[in-house]
Amino acid sequence: MYMNIDKSWKSKLKYEFQKDYFSHLITFLKLEYQQQLVFPPKALIFNAFNQCDFQTLKVVILGQDPYHNEYQAHGLSFSVPDGINIPPSLKNIFKEIKCDLGNDIPSTGNLIRWANQGVLLLNSILTVREGLAGSHREKGWGRFTDSIIELISREKRNVVFILWGSYANKKKKIIDSSKHLVIESSHPSPFSAYRGFFGSKPFSRCNDYLKFHKKKVINW
């Protein structure tokens, strides 16, 4: 499987790619893509890294695994391509942005505009079989993306990590909160958004922190 990933990340992750677990993961994915309908398309597995290089990264928004319905997943957490109906969790994210910052709710759920400003839209699991949420959870992606979070925490300073929901919140333990900002709340899903996501103001808190550290704020 061709490793279509930005050179800034490829150089940082070259030793991770050589580990046995990652080799097993790639072997699994080759067969899975041959025999099943898997999302996102192979060319977009590492889209989050290709849209946000290591040098410009200043915010990480952590999701769980890709959308598992056709046409939705394109390698960016919470995001869908132009022309695709906005999923419920993303609708709630946009509602919180409007309450937090006053921004109008956009007509598209494509978040590539965030990624291009330095927001890494990272799913913990980067692939999924059609209709089966979490189907690739135990295949090695978790170890890989934990190594990404640890790398960012170790080598960068003053990054904002936005963790929504209990699954993402568990990643706090591998982030050095003495030199980064960690923003936690419940998940924006309709099942949990009213238990702490709404009103948490993650977007203004993020921008206030970036501004304090003399970084350009995100146009949410």
Residue pairs with C-beta under 8 A, 6 or more apart in sequence:
1 26
1 29
1 30
1 33
1 42
2 42
3 10
3 17
3 46
4 42
4 43
4 45
4 46
4 50
5 13
5 46
5 49
5 50
6 46
6 49
6 50
6 53
6 54
8 53
8 54
8 55
9 46
9 49
9 53
9 54
10 17
12 54
12 151
12 155
13 147
13 148
13 151
16 22
16 144
16 147
21 140
21 143
21 144
22 140
22 144
24 139
24 140
25 139
25 140
25 141
25 144
28 139
28 140
29 38
29 127
29 139
32 38
32 127
32 129
32 136
33 42
36 129
36 130
37 70
37 129
37 130
38 127
38 128
38 129
38 130
39 66
39 67
39 68
39 69
39 70
39 72
39 73
39 127
39 128
39 129
39 130
40 47
40 66
40 73
40 74
40 75
40 127
41 74
44 73
44 74
44 75
45 75
45 126
45 127
46 75
46 126
47 74
47 75
47 76
48 75
48 76
48 77
48 115
48 120
48 121
48 122
48 123
49 120
50 75
51 76
51 112
51 115
51 116
51 121
52 115
52 116
52 118
52 119
52 120
52 121
56 118
57 118
57 119
57 120
57 152
57 156
57 159
58 118
58 119
58 158
58 159
58 160
58 210
58 215
58 218
59 114
59 118
59 119
59 120
59 159
59 160
59 161
59 162
59 206
59 210
59 218
60 119
60 120
60 122
60 149
60 152
60 159
60 160
60 161
60 162
61 77
61 78
61 114
61 119
61 120
61 121
61 122
61 162
61 164
62 77
62 122
62 123
62 124
62 149
62 161
62 162
62 163
62 164
62 168
62 171
63 77
63 78
63 121
63 122
63 123
63 124
63 164
63 168
64 123
64 124
64 125
64 134
64 165
64 167
64 168
65 123
65 124
65 125
65 126
65 127
65 128
65 133
65 134
65 136
65 137
65 141
66 72
66 73
66 75
66 123
66 125
66 126
66 127
66 128
67 73
67 80
67 87
67 128
68 128
68 129
68 130
68 131
68 132
68 133
68 135
69 130
69 131
70 130
71 80
71 81
71 84
72 80
72 81
72 84
72 87
73 80
73 128
74 80
74 81
75 126
76 111
76 112
76 115
76 121
77 121
77 122
77 123
78 87
78 89
78 90
78 93
78 111
78 121
78 188
79 90
79 109
79 110
79 111
79 112
79 121
80 86
80 87
80 90
80 109
80 110
81 110
82 108
82 110
83 108
84 109
85 109
86 94
86 108
86 109
87 109
88 189
88 190
89 187
89 188
89 189
89 190
89 193
90 109
90 188
92 188
92 189
92 190
92 193
92 197
92 198
93 188
94 105
94 106
95 105
95 198
96 188
96 197
96 198
96 199
96 200
96 201
96 202
96 203
97 103
97 105
97 203
97 220
98 104
98 105
99 198
99 199
100 201
100 202
100 203
100 204
101 203
101 204
101 220
103 220
111 119
111 121
113 219
114 121
114 218
114 220
115 121
117 216
117 218
117 219
118 216
118 218
119 218
120 152
122 145
122 148
122 149
123 145
124 141
124 142
124 145
124 167
124 168
124 171
125 134
125 136
125 137
125 141
125 142
125 145
126 136
126 141
126 144
126 145
127 136
127 141
128 134
128 135
128 136
129 135
129 136
146 171
146 174
149 161
149 171
149 174
149 175
150 174
152 159
153 159
153 174
153 175
153 176
153 179
153 180
154 176
156 180
157 179
157 180
158 179
158 180
158 181
158 209
158 210
158 213
158 215
159 180
159 181
160 180
160 181
160 183
160 206
160 209
160 210
161 171
161 172
161 175
161 180
161 181
161 182
161 183
162 183
162 202
162 206
163 169
163 171
163 172
163 182
163 183
163 184
163 185
164 184
164 185
164 186
164 187
164 188
164 197
165 186
165 187
165 189
165 192
166 187
168 184
168 187
169 184
172 182
172 184
175 182
181 205
181 206
181 209
183 200
183 202
183 205
183 206
185 196
185 197
185 200
185 202
186 192
186 193
186 195
186 196
186 197
187 193
187 197
188 197
203 218
203 220
206 218
207 217
207 218
207 220
210 216
210 217
210 218
211 217
